[in-house]
């Protein structure tokens, strides 16, 4: 969530400027920590990793609970600097997707088996895959659930798309309908929810918001003059960056998507912004290009953070760019990442609660949802949902620090730039003491999973702050913080770079769709062990920071 004070680009017609603000990264640290590094000629390729993993999966089918009626599909592949391989799978049962069926196979540099992380371990053996509850009834139940989740609102154009799945996340595996239901509110802005319904009894299993948001974005156009890579087409410049996978920013023209049964018949426009002299925006909200500059800058900085710090080439890791839509809907107080279009969408805010939703840590937060969906795919409900949101808060915050923008200095406040005075708070969330927002949890308890995911995320946000900066009162980059611990301990921080390296590795290598807080502790400890060693101060700091937020 960044601000943009002017957003008048200093890009000249005669040349393109590279994105600013590159700071020291942990890439070198990561490479050294995973030594000895394999020679480039000997390092396994993706194809090699896939062959090795396929052999392991075949040999260990019984241990993985795989049977002749189950099949697997590769979701992601990570190859460490030393050649160790981590292949992530989804599975189906009688051709039905299995929620909680994902697992990760960990291989040594020579391709031999090391270990496996599984989302669930229940045996998949259903008596039938014929539902007693029809698809239309599941759709009706989901539509009712969406309306109930928004009391007092009049929803229109309600659409629901049921999909028959096997739910292995919520107790014993069972046949279920996963229904994505969407509608437009009274202002024409989208609302959406995913509802799980028992396909035999019709009972609701779970439900969660399916537009992953930062719960409010944007303030106004701040951030100073920033450089932009653009594309010259004829005599006109396009706000499209060929150096970052052809990422571009378009104008949604204050329209919204029209989706029926989960299929978007039409989307709000994403007409790429153009300019005659390659100087974009005026820094005022009255100029529609100003918000576009902010969105493109946020995308560029997030791309650079993941590539330069973590070696990830694009959000999906495939070198392909996403795109942005700005000026979406009417007074829309949100921004969201949508996997189906692989795009970021920003509203303009209502001017009272929030301003334009195009800030830097908004971009970092929302695009990190895209990284999560391509890696751990943490379910957006319960404790996994809190970890999903926290991942975006943590990595979005690190994007802001990475930018090193003097007009928007890095901090541990979430959404501080986008909040208007009418909101009554200085920020949306506070990582040093999450409960300061009035809703978030500082410490883990057995009831944390019952909270909204934006509030259960507080436990991991608190952990992240403690791991980076330590406990107690301090001033960091001009902002005062005071972070208590839940067990009365004193925690010494290890810095933001190491926090980022540990969390990213835990997310991409060890976490699965069902990871809860106890599992996140294990995942980050495994990551710290990989990077720094089991006897390292970093490993001890991770353990201490989790204990300090009551996760053991």
FIKERO-292365 format. One record per residue (C-alpha): residue number from 1; x, y, z. Coordinates in steps of 0.1 Angstrom, whole numbers, plus 5000, padded with zeros to 4 digits. Each point is the difference from the previous one (the first is absolute). Layout:
! FIKERO-292365
+-----+------+------+------+
| num |   c1 |   c2 |   c3 |
+-----+------+------+------+
| NUM |    X |    Y |    Z |
...
+-----+------+------+------+
This chain:
! FIKERO-292365
+-----+------+------+------+
| num |   c1 |   c2 |   c3 |
+-----+------+------+------+
|   1 | 5000 | 5000 | 5000 |
|   2 | 5020 | 5029 | 4987 |
|   3 | 4991 | 5036 | 4994 |
|   4 | 5006 | 5020 | 4969 |
|   5 | 5005 | 5037 | 5004 |
|   6 | 5005 | 5009 | 4964 |
|   7 | 5006 | 4970 | 4978 |
|   8 | 5014 | 5021 | 4971 |
|   9 | 5023 | 4976 | 4983 |
|  10 | 5036 | 5012 | 4992 |
|  11 | 5002 | 4976 | 4971 |
|  12 | 5012 | 5017 | 4969 |
|  13 | 4988 | 4994 | 4965 |
|  14 | 5035 | 4991 | 4988 |
|  15 | 5006 | 4971 | 5025 |
|  16 | 4984 | 4978 | 5026 |
|  17 | 5010 | 5001 | 5036 |
|  18 | 5004 | 4969 | 5022 |
|  19 | 4979 | 4998 | 5032 |
|  20 | 5015 | 5018 | 5030 |
|  21 | 5007 | 4990 | 5035 |
|  22 | 5019 | 4967 | 4998 |
|  23 | 5016 | 4993 | 5034 |
|  24 | 5022 | 4973 | 5013 |
|  25 | 4983 | 4966 | 4997 |
|  26 | 5004 | 4966 | 5016 |
|  27 | 5007 | 4982 | 4967 |
|  28 | 5037 | 4997 | 5008 |
|  29 | 4992 | 4989 | 5036 |
|  30 | 4976 | 4974 | 4986 |
|  31 | 5025 | 4986 | 4976 |
|  32 | 5027 | 4998 | 5027 |
|  33 | 4977 | 4985 | 5025 |
|  34 | 4991 | 4971 | 4977 |
|  35 | 5036 | 4992 | 4992 |
|  36 | 5017 | 4980 | 4988 |
|  37 | 4984 | 5012 | 4968 |
|  38 | 4999 | 4975 | 4971 |
|  39 | 5019 | 5009 | 4968 |
|  40 | 4976 | 5016 | 4975 |
|  41 | 5005 | 4972 | 4976 |
|  42 | 4991 | 4974 | 5027 |
|  43 | 4971 | 5019 | 5016 |
|  44 | 4967 | 4981 | 4994 |
|  45 | 4976 | 5015 | 4975 |
|  46 | 4962 | 5002 | 5005 |
|  47 | 4996 | 4970 | 4977 |
|  48 | 5025 | 4981 | 5022 |
|  49 | 4982 | 5009 | 5032 |
|  50 | 4967 | 4989 | 4984 |
|  51 | 5014 | 4966 | 4991 |
|  52 | 5016 | 4995 | 5034 |
|  53 | 4968 | 5010 | 5018 |
|  54 | 4979 | 4977 | 4977 |
|  55 | 5022 | 4971 | 5009 |
|  56 | 4996 | 5008 | 5037 |
|  57 | 4962 | 5004 | 4998 |
|  58 | 4997 | 4967 | 4982 |
|  59 | 5023 | 4982 | 5025 |
|  60 | 4983 | 5016 | 5030 |
|  61 | 4964 | 4999 | 4988 |
|  62 | 4987 | 4981 | 5030 |
|  63 | 5017 | 5024 | 5025 |
|  64 | 4984 | 5029 | 4981 |
|  65 | 4966 | 4984 | 5001 |
|  66 | 4999 | 4998 | 4962 |
|  67 | 4978 | 4973 | 4984 |
|  68 | 4991 | 4990 | 4965 |
|  69 | 4970 | 5025 | 5000 |
|  70 | 5022 | 5029 | 5010 |
|  71 | 5022 | 5021 | 4977 |
|  72 | 5024 | 5028 | 5006 |
|  73 | 5009 | 5032 | 4982 |
|  74 | 5031 | 5022 | 5006 |
|  75 | 4993 | 5034 | 5013 |
|  76 | 5035 | 5014 | 5006 |
|  77 | 5037 | 4991 | 5000 |
|  78 | 5027 | 5016 | 5021 |
|  79 | 5037 | 4991 | 4994 |
|  80 | 5025 | 5012 | 5027 |
|  81 | 5034 | 5014 | 4993 |
|  82 | 5015 | 4967 | 5012 |
|  83 | 4978 | 4980 | 4977 |
|  84 | 4974 | 4988 | 5025 |
|  85 | 4966 | 4998 | 4984 |
|  86 | 4965 | 5006 | 5014 |
|  87 | 4970 | 4990 | 4977 |
|  88 | 4965 | 5010 | 5011 |
|  89 | 4970 | 4979 | 4989 |
|  90 | 4962 | 5003 | 4999 |
|  91 | 4979 | 4968 | 4998 |
|  92 | 4967 | 4988 | 4988 |
|  93 | 4977 | 4972 | 5011 |
|  94 | 4980 | 4983 | 4972 |
|  95 | 5008 | 5032 | 4980 |
|  96 | 4986 | 5023 | 5027 |
|  97 | 5023 | 5026 | 5015 |
|  98 | 5010 | 4993 | 5036 |
|  99 | 5000 | 5030 | 5024 |
| 100 | 5029 | 4992 | 5023 |
| 101 | 5015 | 4974 | 4977 |
| 102 | 5031 | 5020 | 4993 |
| 103 | 5035 | 4988 | 5010 |
| 104 | 5036 | 5010 | 4995 |
| 105 | 5028 | 4975 | 4992 |
| 106 | 5035 | 5010 | 5012 |
| 107 | 5030 | 4985 | 4982 |
| 108 | 5037 | 5001 | 5006 |
| 109 | 5023 | 5015 | 4973 |
| 110 | 5006 | 4965 | 4986 |
| 111 | 4962 | 4995 | 4997 |
| 112 | 4996 | 4976 | 5029 |
| 113 | 4970 | 5004 | 5023 |
| 114 | 5003 | 5021 | 5032 |
| 115 | 4965 | 5007 | 5013 |
| 116 | 4964 | 5009 | 4992 |
| 117 | 4977 | 5027 | 5013 |
| 118 | 4963 | 4992 | 4996 |
| 119 | 4970 | 5023 | 5005 |
| 120 | 4980 | 4971 | 5015 |
| 121 | 5006 | 4963 | 5007 |
| 122 | 4965 | 4986 | 4999 |
| 123 | 4993 | 4970 | 4979 |
| 124 | 4980 | 5008 | 4968 |
| 125 | 4974 | 4973 | 4996 |
| 126 | 4965 | 5013 | 4993 |
| 127 | 4971 | 4975 | 4996 |
| 128 | 4986 | 5021 | 4971 |
| 129 | 5007 | 5032 | 4980 |
| 130 | 4963 | 5005 | 4992 |
| 131 | 4986 | 5029 | 5020 |
| 132 | 4967 | 4998 | 5018 |
| 133 | 4998 | 5038 | 4999 |
| 134 | 4995 | 5014 | 4965 |
| 135 | 5022 | 5027 | 4985 |
| 136 | 4972 | 5026 | 4998 |
| 137 | 4992 | 4994 | 5037 |
| 138 | 5037 | 5005 | 5009 |
| 139 | 4999 | 5032 | 4979 |
| 140 | 4969 | 5013 | 5019 |
| 141 | 5017 | 4992 | 5033 |
| 142 | 5031 | 5019 | 4991 |
| 143 | 4980 | 5030 | 4988 |
| 144 | 4981 | 5000 | 5033 |
| 145 | 5034 | 4999 | 5018 |
| 146 | 5013 | 5030 | 4980 |
| 147 | 4969 | 5020 | 5009 |
| 148 | 5003 | 4990 | 5037 |
| 149 | 5036 | 5011 | 5001 |
| 150 | 4989 | 5035 | 4989 |
| 151 | 4970 | 5009 | 5020 |
| 152 | 4982 | 5032 | 4991 |
| 153 | 5014 | 5001 | 4965 |
| 154 | 4980 | 4995 | 4968 |
| 155 | 5019 | 4977 | 4977 |
| 156 | 4992 | 4997 | 4963 |
| 157 | 5012 | 4978 | 4972 |
| 158 | 5007 | 4971 | 5024 |
| 159 | 5017 | 4972 | 4982 |
| 160 | 5013 | 4967 | 5014 |
| 161 | 5022 | 4972 | 4984 |
| 162 | 5000 | 4967 | 5019 |
| 163 | 5029 | 4976 | 4995 |
| 164 | 5000 | 4965 | 5014 |
| 165 | 5031 | 4992 | 5020 |
| 166 | 5014 | 4978 | 5028 |
| 167 | 5005 | 5020 | 5032 |
| 168 | 5029 | 4985 | 5020 |
| 169 | 5006 | 5031 | 5021 |
| 170 | 4971 | 4999 | 5024 |
| 171 | 5001 | 4967 | 5018 |
| 172 | 4995 | 4967 | 4981 |
| 173 | 5000 | 5004 | 4962 |
| 174 | 4966 | 5005 | 4986 |
| 175 | 4983 | 5009 | 4968 |
| 176 | 4992 | 5038 | 4999 |
| 177 | 4989 | 5028 | 4978 |
| 178 | 5024 | 5029 | 4997 |
| 179 | 4979 | 5029 | 4988 |
| 180 | 5015 | 5033 | 4989 |
| 181 | 4972 | 5026 | 5004 |
| 182 | 5002 | 5036 | 4989 |
| 183 | 4978 | 5031 | 4998 |
| 184 | 5000 | 5037 | 4997 |
| 185 | 4992 | 5023 | 5029 |
| 186 | 4979 | 5031 | 4999 |
| 187 | 5029 | 5020 | 4985 |
| 188 | 5007 | 4974 | 4974 |
| 189 | 5031 | 4987 | 5016 |
| 190 | 5008 | 4963 | 5002 |
| 191 | 4996 | 4978 | 5031 |
| 192 | 5008 | 4963 | 5000 |
| 193 | 5001 | 4970 | 5023 |
| 194 | 5011 | 4964 | 4997 |
| 195 | 4976 | 4976 | 5018 |
| 196 | 5007 | 4963 | 5007 |
| 197 | 4969 | 4978 | 5004 |
| 198 | 4998 | 4964 | 5009 |
| 199 | 4987 | 4983 | 4968 |
| 200 | 4983 | 4973 | 5020 |
| 201 | 4982 | 5018 | 5028 |
| 202 | 4999 | 5036 | 4987 |
| 203 | 5017 | 5013 | 5031 |
| 204 | 5023 | 5030 | 4996 |
| 205 | 5037 | 4990 | 5007 |
| 206 | 5018 | 5033 | 4997 |
| 207 | 4998 | 5033 | 4982 |
| 208 | 5024 | 5028 | 4993 |
| 209 | 5003 | 5032 | 4980 |
| 210 | 5015 | 4991 | 4966 |
| 211 | 5012 | 5034 | 4990 |
| 212 | 5033 | 5002 | 5020 |
| 213 | 5003 | 5036 | 5012 |
| 214 | 5021 | 5022 | 5022 |
| 215 | 4967 | 5011 | 5017 |
| 216 | 5002 | 5035 | 4986 |
| 217 | 5027 | 5017 | 4979 |
| 218 | 5014 | 5033 | 4987 |
| 219 | 5001 | 5035 | 5013 |
| 220 | 5010 | 5024 | 4973 |
| 221 | 5028 | 5004 | 4974 |
| 222 | 5033 | 5002 | 5019 |
| 223 | 5035 | 4986 | 4994 |
| 224 | 5017 | 5027 | 4980 |
| 225 | 5012 | 4998 | 4965 |
| 226 | 5008 | 4964 | 4990 |
| 227 | 5017 | 4986 | 4969 |
| 228 | 4980 | 4977 | 4977 |
| 229 | 5008 | 4976 | 4972 |
| 230 | 4976 | 5006 | 4972 |
| 231 | 4994 | 4987 | 4964 |
| 232 | 5000 | 5023 | 4970 |
| 233 | 4973 | 4990 | 4974 |
| 234 | 5001 | 5022 | 4970 |
| 235 | 5001 | 5035 | 5014 |
| 236 | 4983 | 4991 | 5032 |
| 237 | 5014 | 4986 | 5033 |
| 238 | 4981 | 4972 | 5017 |
| 239 | 5002 | 4994 | 5038 |
| 240 | 5013 | 4965 | 4993 |
| 241 | 5033 | 4986 | 5013 |
| 242 | 5017 | 4975 | 4977 |
| 243 | 5028 | 4995 | 5025 |
| 244 | 4976 | 4986 | 5025 |
| 245 | 4980 | 4975 | 4980 |
| 246 | 4980 | 5027 | 4982 |
| 247 | 4982 | 5010 | 5032 |
| 248 | 4977 | 5029 | 4992 |
| 249 | 4974 | 5023 | 5016 |
| 250 | 4965 | 5006 | 4985 |
| 251 | 4970 | 5022 | 5008 |
| 252 | 4969 | 4981 | 5013 |
| 253 | 4979 | 5031 | 4992 |
| 254 | 4982 | 4997 | 5033 |
| 255 | 4983 | 4968 | 4987 |
| 256 | 4998 | 4966 | 5017 |
| 257 | 5002 | 4964 | 4989 |
| 258 | 4969 | 4981 | 4989 |
| 259 | 5004 | 4964 | 5011 |
| 260 | 4974 | 4972 | 4998 |
| 261 | 5006 | 4966 | 5017 |
| 262 | 5036 | 5009 | 5006 |
| 263 | 5006 | 5007 | 4963 |
| 264 | 5006 | 5037 | 4992 |
| 265 | 4979 | 5008 | 4969 |
| 266 | 5016 | 5035 | 4999 |
| 267 | 5027 | 5016 | 5021 |
| 268 | 5004 | 5037 | 5008 |
| 269 | 5022 | 5015 | 4973 |
| 270 | 5038 | 4998 | 5003 |
| 271 | 5008 | 5024 | 4972 |
| 272 | 5037 | 5007 | 5003 |
| 273 | 5009 | 5036 | 5009 |
| 274 | 5018 | 5020 | 4973 |
| 275 | 5018 | 5033 | 5000 |
| 276 | 5015 | 5022 | 4974 |
| 277 | 5032 | 5012 | 5017 |
| 278 | 5008 | 4972 | 5025 |
| 279 | 4993 | 5022 | 5030 |
| 280 | 4970 | 4984 | 5018 |
| 281 | 4976 | 5016 | 5024 |
| 282 | 4999 | 5032 | 5020 |
| 283 | 5000 | 4987 | 5035 |
| 284 | 4964 | 5009 | 5004 |
| 285 | 4970 | 4977 | 5002 |
| 286 | 4983 | 5020 | 4972 |
| 287 | 5025 | 4986 | 4976 |
| 288 | 4991 | 4964 | 4994 |
| 289 | 5036 | 4991 | 4991 |
| 290 | 5013 | 5009 | 5034 |
| 291 | 4984 | 4969 | 5016 |
| 292 | 5013 | 4980 | 4971 |
| 293 | 5036 | 5011 | 5007 |
| 294 | 4996 | 4989 | 5036 |
| 295 | 4987 | 4966 | 4990 |
| 296 | 5027 | 4994 | 4974 |
| 297 | 5027 | 5011 | 5025 |
| 298 | 4986 | 4976 | 5026 |
| 299 | 5000 | 4971 | 4975 |
| 300 | 5036 | 5008 | 4989 |
| 301 | 5013 | 5003 | 5036 |
| 302 | 4983 | 4967 | 5010 |
| 303 | 5014 | 4982 | 4969 |
| 304 | 5035 | 5013 | 5008 |
| 305 | 4997 | 4990 | 5037 |
| 306 | 4991 | 4964 | 4992 |
| 307 | 5026 | 4997 | 4972 |
| 308 | 5030 | 5018 | 5016 |
| 309 | 4994 | 4988 | 5036 |
| 310 | 4985 | 4965 | 4995 |
| 311 | 5010 | 4991 | 4965 |
| 312 | 4963 | 4997 | 4989 |
| 313 | 4994 | 5010 | 4964 |
| 314 | 4965 | 5015 | 5001 |
| 315 | 4970 | 4993 | 5023 |
| 316 | 4995 | 4965 | 4986 |
| 317 | 5038 | 4994 | 4996 |
| 318 | 4996 | 4996 | 4962 |
| 319 | 5012 | 5035 | 4989 |
| 320 | 4965 | 5011 | 4989 |
| 321 | 4987 | 5033 | 5012 |
| 322 | 4966 | 5007 | 5015 |
| 323 | 4980 | 5031 | 4994 |
| 324 | 4983 | 5028 | 5019 |
| 325 | 4965 | 5015 | 4998 |
| 326 | 4995 | 5034 | 5017 |
| 327 | 4968 | 5021 | 5005 |
| 328 | 4979 | 4969 | 5006 |
| 329 | 4964 | 5003 | 5010 |
| 330 | 4984 | 5029 | 5019 |
| 331 | 5017 | 5013 | 5031 |
| 332 | 5013 | 4964 | 5004 |
| 333 | 5018 | 4997 | 5034 |
| 334 | 5022 | 4971 | 4991 |
| 335 | 5027 | 4985 | 4978 |
| 336 | 5003 | 4963 | 4991 |
| 337 | 5021 | 4974 | 4983 |
| 338 | 4980 | 4976 | 4977 |
| 339 | 5016 | 4968 | 4989 |
| 340 | 4975 | 4995 | 4972 |
| 341 | 5013 | 5031 | 4981 |
| 342 | 5034 | 5000 | 5017 |
| 343 | 4995 | 5036 | 5006 |
| 344 | 4999 | 5027 | 5027 |
| 345 | 4969 | 5023 | 5003 |
| 346 | 4998 | 5033 | 5019 |
| 347 | 4971 | 5021 | 5010 |
| 348 | 5000 | 5037 | 5005 |
| 349 | 4987 | 5000 | 5036 |
| 350 | 4971 | 5020 | 5013 |
| 351 | 5021 | 5030 | 5010 |
| 352 | 4989 | 4997 | 5036 |
| 353 | 5013 | 4966 | 5012 |
| 354 | 5026 | 4995 | 4974 |
| 355 | 5015 | 5018 | 4970 |
| 356 | 5011 | 4984 | 4967 |
| 357 | 5012 | 4965 | 5007 |
| 358 | 5032 | 5000 | 4981 |
| 359 | 5026 | 5001 | 5028 |
| 360 | 5033 | 4981 | 5000 |
| 361 | 4994 | 4975 | 5028 |
| 362 | 4965 | 4994 | 4985 |
| 363 | 5017 | 4988 | 4969 |
| 364 | 5025 | 4979 | 5019 |
| 365 | 4973 | 4986 | 5022 |
| 366 | 4976 | 4990 | 4972 |
| 367 | 5026 | 4987 | 4976 |
| 368 | 5014 | 4978 | 5028 |
| 369 | 4966 | 4983 | 5001 |
| 370 | 5009 | 4990 | 4964 |
| 371 | 5033 | 4986 | 5012 |
| 372 | 4982 | 4981 | 5027 |
| 373 | 4974 | 4986 | 4976 |
| 374 | 5028 | 4986 | 4978 |
| 375 | 5019 | 4985 | 5030 |
| 376 | 4985 | 4990 | 5033 |
| 377 | 4964 | 5009 | 4989 |
| 378 | 4991 | 5006 | 5037 |
| 379 | 4962 | 4996 | 5003 |
| 380 | 4983 | 5033 | 5006 |
| 381 | 4983 | 4989 | 5032 |
| 382 | 5008 | 4993 | 5036 |
| 383 | 5037 | 5000 | 5010 |
| 384 | 5013 | 4994 | 4965 |
| 385 | 4980 | 5030 | 4989 |
| 386 | 5016 | 5021 | 5027 |
| 387 | 5034 | 4988 | 4988 |
| 388 | 4990 | 5008 | 4964 |
| 389 | 4992 | 5036 | 5010 |
| 390 | 5031 | 5003 | 5022 |
| 391 | 5022 | 4988 | 4971 |
| 392 | 4987 | 5029 | 4980 |
| 393 | 5004 | 5025 | 5028 |
| 394 | 5036 | 4988 | 5007 |
| 395 | 5012 | 4998 | 4964 |
| 396 | 4981 | 5032 | 4991 |
| 397 | 5017 | 5018 | 5029 |
| 398 | 5034 | 4987 | 4988 |
| 399 | 4992 | 5013 | 4965 |
| 400 | 4995 | 5035 | 5015 |
| 401 | 5033 | 4997 | 5018 |
| 402 | 5017 | 4988 | 4969 |
| 403 | 4988 | 5030 | 4979 |
| 404 | 5020 | 5024 | 5023 |
| 405 | 4978 | 5028 | 4989 |
| 406 | 5006 | 5032 | 5020 |
| 407 | 4965 | 5012 | 4994 |
| 408 | 4986 | 4967 | 5015 |
| 409 | 5026 | 4987 | 5025 |
| 410 | 4997 | 4963 | 5010 |
| 411 | 4981 | 4992 | 5032 |
| 412 | 4980 | 4973 | 5018 |
| 413 | 4967 | 5017 | 4995 |
| 414 | 4975 | 4984 | 4976 |
| 415 | 4980 | 5025 | 4979 |
| 416 | 5011 | 5031 | 5018 |
| 417 | 5002 | 5020 | 4967 |
| 418 | 4966 | 4992 | 4988 |
| 419 | 4980 | 5008 | 5031 |
| 420 | 4979 | 5032 | 5000 |
| 421 | 4994 | 5019 | 5033 |
| 422 | 4963 | 4988 | 5000 |
| 423 | 5013 | 4964 | 5006 |
| 424 | 5010 | 5009 | 5035 |
| 425 | 5033 | 4980 | 5000 |
| 426 | 5035 | 5008 | 4989 |
| 427 | 5003 | 4967 | 4981 |
| 428 | 4980 | 4968 | 4992 |
| 429 | 5023 | 4977 | 5020 |
| 430 | 5031 | 5003 | 5022 |
| 431 | 5026 | 4972 | 4999 |
| 432 | 5017 | 5009 | 5032 |
| 433 | 4968 | 4996 | 5021 |
| 434 | 4972 | 4989 | 4977 |
| 435 | 4973 | 5005 | 5027 |
| 436 | 5004 | 5037 | 4996 |
| 437 | 4975 | 4999 | 4971 |
| 438 | 4973 | 4988 | 5024 |
| 439 | 4995 | 4966 | 4984 |
| 440 | 5032 | 4981 | 4993 |
| 441 | 5016 | 4974 | 5022 |
| 442 | 5034 | 5005 | 5015 |
| 443 | 5003 | 4965 | 5013 |
| 444 | 4989 | 4966 | 4988 |
| 445 | 4971 | 4982 | 5017 |
| 446 | 4977 | 4971 | 4990 |
| 447 | 4974 | 5025 | 4989 |
| 448 | 5022 | 5020 | 4976 |
| 449 | 4988 | 4980 | 4970 |
| 450 | 4964 | 5013 | 5006 |
| 451 | 5011 | 5036 | 4993 |
| 452 | 4998 | 5018 | 4967 |
| 453 | 5032 | 4991 | 4981 |
| 454 | 5011 | 5037 | 5001 |
| 455 | 5000 | 4998 | 5038 |
| 456 | 5013 | 4965 | 5006 |
| 457 | 5029 | 5011 | 4978 |
| 458 | 5011 | 5021 | 5030 |
| 459 | 5018 | 4970 | 5016 |
| 460 | 5024 | 4995 | 4971 |
| 461 | 5004 | 5038 | 4994 |
| 462 | 5010 | 5003 | 5037 |
| 463 | 5025 | 4971 | 4996 |
| 464 | 5014 | 5016 | 4969 |
| 465 | 5006 | 5034 | 5017 |
| 466 | 5016 | 4983 | 5030 |
| 467 | 5023 | 4979 | 4978 |
| 468 | 5011 | 5030 | 4980 |
| 469 | 5003 | 5027 | 5027 |
| 470 | 4996 | 4983 | 5034 |
| 471 | 4978 | 5008 | 5029 |
| 472 | 4996 | 5032 | 5021 |
| 473 | 4999 | 5037 | 4991 |
| 474 | 5021 | 5014 | 4971 |
| 475 | 4999 | 5025 | 4972 |
| 476 | 5006 | 4986 | 4965 |
| 477 | 5003 | 5022 | 4970 |
| 478 | 4983 | 5029 | 5019 |
| 479 | 4970 | 4980 | 5013 |
| 480 | 4996 | 4990 | 5036 |
| 481 | 4991 | 4964 | 5008 |
| 482 | 4995 | 4980 | 5032 |
| 483 | 4996 | 4963 | 4996 |
| 484 | 4991 | 4979 | 5030 |
| 485 | 5003 | 4962 | 5002 |
| 486 | 4973 | 4977 | 5011 |
| 487 | 5022 | 4980 | 5023 |
| 488 | 5019 | 5028 | 5016 |
| 489 | 5033 | 4991 | 4981 |
| 490 | 5025 | 5023 | 4984 |
| 491 | 5005 | 4994 | 4963 |
| 492 | 5030 | 5012 | 4980 |
| 493 | 4993 | 5007 | 4963 |
| 494 | 5021 | 4987 | 4971 |
| 495 | 4990 | 5026 | 4974 |
| 496 | 4976 | 5004 | 4971 |
| 497 | 5021 | 4982 | 4974 |
| 498 | 5002 | 4968 | 5020 |
| 499 | 4963 | 5002 | 5009 |
| 500 | 4992 | 5002 | 4963 |
| 501 | 5024 | 4972 | 4990 |
| 502 | 4985 | 4977 | 5027 |
| 503 | 4964 | 5008 | 4993 |
| 504 | 5003 | 4997 | 4962 |
| 505 | 5017 | 4966 | 5003 |
| 506 | 4975 | 4987 | 5025 |
| 507 | 4971 | 5011 | 4977 |
| 508 | 5014 | 4986 | 4968 |
| 509 | 5016 | 4968 | 5013 |
| 510 | 4983 | 4988 | 5031 |
| 511 | 4965 | 5015 | 5005 |
| 512 | 4969 | 4983 | 4985 |
| 513 | 4964 | 5010 | 4996 |
| 514 | 4991 | 4989 | 5035 |
| 515 | 5030 | 5014 | 5019 |
| 516 | 4989 | 5015 | 5034 |
| 517 | 5021 | 5019 | 5025 |
| 518 | 5017 | 4970 | 5015 |
| 519 | 5009 | 4989 | 4965 |
| 520 | 5013 | 5035 | 4991 |
| 521 | 5023 | 4998 | 5030 |
| 522 | 5014 | 4967 | 4986 |
| 523 | 5002 | 5013 | 4965 |
| 524 | 5020 | 5031 | 5010 |
| 525 | 5023 | 4980 | 5022 |
| 526 | 5007 | 4976 | 4971 |
| 527 | 5006 | 5031 | 4978 |
| 528 | 5024 | 5015 | 5026 |
| 529 | 5018 | 4967 | 5003 |
| 530 | 5004 | 4998 | 4963 |
| 531 | 5013 | 5035 | 4997 |
| 532 | 5021 | 5004 | 5032 |
| 533 | 5003 | 4967 | 5018 |
| 534 | 4982 | 4983 | 5028 |
| 535 | 5024 | 5014 | 5026 |
| 536 | 4999 | 5036 | 4986 |
| 537 | 4989 | 5031 | 5018 |
| 538 | 4974 | 5004 | 4973 |
| 539 | 4984 | 4966 | 5007 |
| 540 | 4999 | 5009 | 5037 |
| 541 | 4984 | 5034 | 4992 |
| 542 | 4973 | 4984 | 4979 |
| 543 | 4991 | 4976 | 5029 |
| 544 | 5001 | 5029 | 5025 |
| 545 | 4978 | 5023 | 4979 |
| 546 | 4973 | 4973 | 4996 |
| 547 | 5001 | 4992 | 5037 |
| 548 | 4996 | 5037 | 5006 |
| 549 | 4966 | 5000 | 4982 |
| 550 | 4990 | 4967 | 5018 |
| 551 | 5006 | 4977 | 4970 |
| 552 | 5018 | 4969 | 5012 |
+-----+------+------+------+
